[in-house]
Amino acid sequence: MADLHFLANPARFRRFSQRVLPGLTFATVLGFAVGLYLALLQSPPDYQQGETVRIMFVHVPSAWLSMAGYALLAALGASLLVWRHPLAALMARAAAPVGACFALVCLATGSLWGRPMWGAYWVWDARLTSMLLLFFLYLGHIALSRAYDDPDRGDRAAAILALVGVINLPIIKFSVDWWNTLHQPASLMRLDAPAIHPAILMPLLWMAGSFLLLFILLVLVRTETEIDRRRLEIADQNA
Amino acid sequence: MSSYGVFILSAYLVVLVVLGGLTIASLSARSKVRRELAARGLDRPREQRARTT
């Protein structure tokens, strides 16, 4: 926790980010090279879904990260509203478009997986609808943070939306248990053992790790940009 | 790949376009802002700027 407070200073965060970015970029590229080999060439087809199971290797990690990204937005929103951390607003501005893109990837790849498996690109199913709502919450956050002339007011309004919208995360997670849905129930994050064969589980976890690295990389790069942009705005005001 | 190949390739193409596009946009926005900071002499730490002015 002390380390997180240390990084709350934008200048220190920038130095930290510049130190870790080269290694993180290398790890992300390497992760995707190995992950794509495992996902597209090495893993076997599923006994029920056949080759279409390969869509899972991009669909599931993007779903996890779009939800984790929103939890991050809510945590940053709380940091901004309660402790007024100077970095929280800038990082939230940086993270929201990244989370929105992961949610969009999740919806689009899910739709492409649904067509051959369910016979439809889209159904108004509880899981799909709550995921679509998450995407709209991201869009709302992006729009709200940029809607005011005073960026601080926009950041505070977006932080409130992030905190209110976090209620959607357990709805997404448990929608497959609470309602009858076409979407399959959890296969990995369950109380008993995962219901996925290790030959398919390993590429899935590898791709999830690569997606996580990309998410962190994008948030760091965009946060640096937001810090620099804010410096330009302050210089303009002082000129 | 099976007759479902078009769906699998389309899914990976979506990932490439959306996440690749976001990566390119993020990197180009960063270099644009950095160029502007450099043009105004704001790209160095405050203490270093104070010494040179």
HADDOCK unambig.tbl for C-alpha pairs under 7 A between the chains (distance, minus, plus):
assign (segid A and resid 51 and name CA) (segid B and resid 1 and name CA) 6.95 0.50 0.50
assign (segid A and resid 51 and name CA) (segid B and resid 2 and name CA) 6.57 0.50 0.50
assign (segid A and resid 52 and name CA) (segid B and resid 4 and name CA) 6.55 0.50 0.50
assign (segid A and resid 52 and name CA) (segid B and resid 8 and name CA) 6.27 0.50 0.50
assign (segid A and resid 54 and name CA) (segid B and resid 8 and name CA) 6.78 0.50 0.50
assign (segid A and resid 55 and name CA) (segid B and resid 8 and name CA) 5.74 0.50 0.50
assign (segid A and resid 55 and name CA) (segid B and resid 11 and name CA) 6.42 0.50 0.50
assign (segid A and resid 101 and name CA) (segid B and resid 18 and name CA) 6.55 0.50 0.50
assign (segid A and resid 101 and name CA) (segid B and resid 19 and name CA) 6.87 0.50 0.50
assign (segid A and resid 105 and name CA) (segid B and resid 14 and name CA) 6.70 0.50 0.50
assign (segid A and resid 105 and name CA) (segid B and resid 15 and name CA) 6.08 0.50 0.50
assign (segid A and resid 109 and name CA) (segid B and resid 11 and name CA) 4.97 0.50 0.50
assign (segid A and resid 112 and name CA) (segid B and resid 7 and name CA) 5.60 0.50 0.50
assign (segid A and resid 112 and name CA) (segid B and resid 11 and name CA) 6.34 0.50 0.50
assign (segid A and resid 113 and name CA) (segid B and resid 7 and name CA) 6.90 0.50 0.50
assign (segid A and resid 218 and name CA) (segid B and resid 23 and name CA) 6.72 0.50 0.50
assign (segid A and resid 221 and name CA) (segid B and resid 26 and name CA) 6.89 0.50 0.50
assign (segid A and resid 222 and name CA) (segid B and resid 26 and name CA) 6.05 0.50 0.50
assign (segid A and resid 225 and name CA) (segid B and resid 30 and name CA) 5.02 0.50 0.50
assign (segid A and resid 225 and name CA) (segid B and resid 33 and name CA) 6.77 0.50 0.50
assign (segid A and resid 228 and name CA) (segid B and resid 33 and name CA) 6.60 0.50 0.50
assign (segid A and resid 229 and name CA) (segid B and resid 33 and name CA) 6.41 0.50 0.50
assign (segid A and resid 232 and name CA) (segid B and resid 37 and name CA) 6.90 0.50 0.50
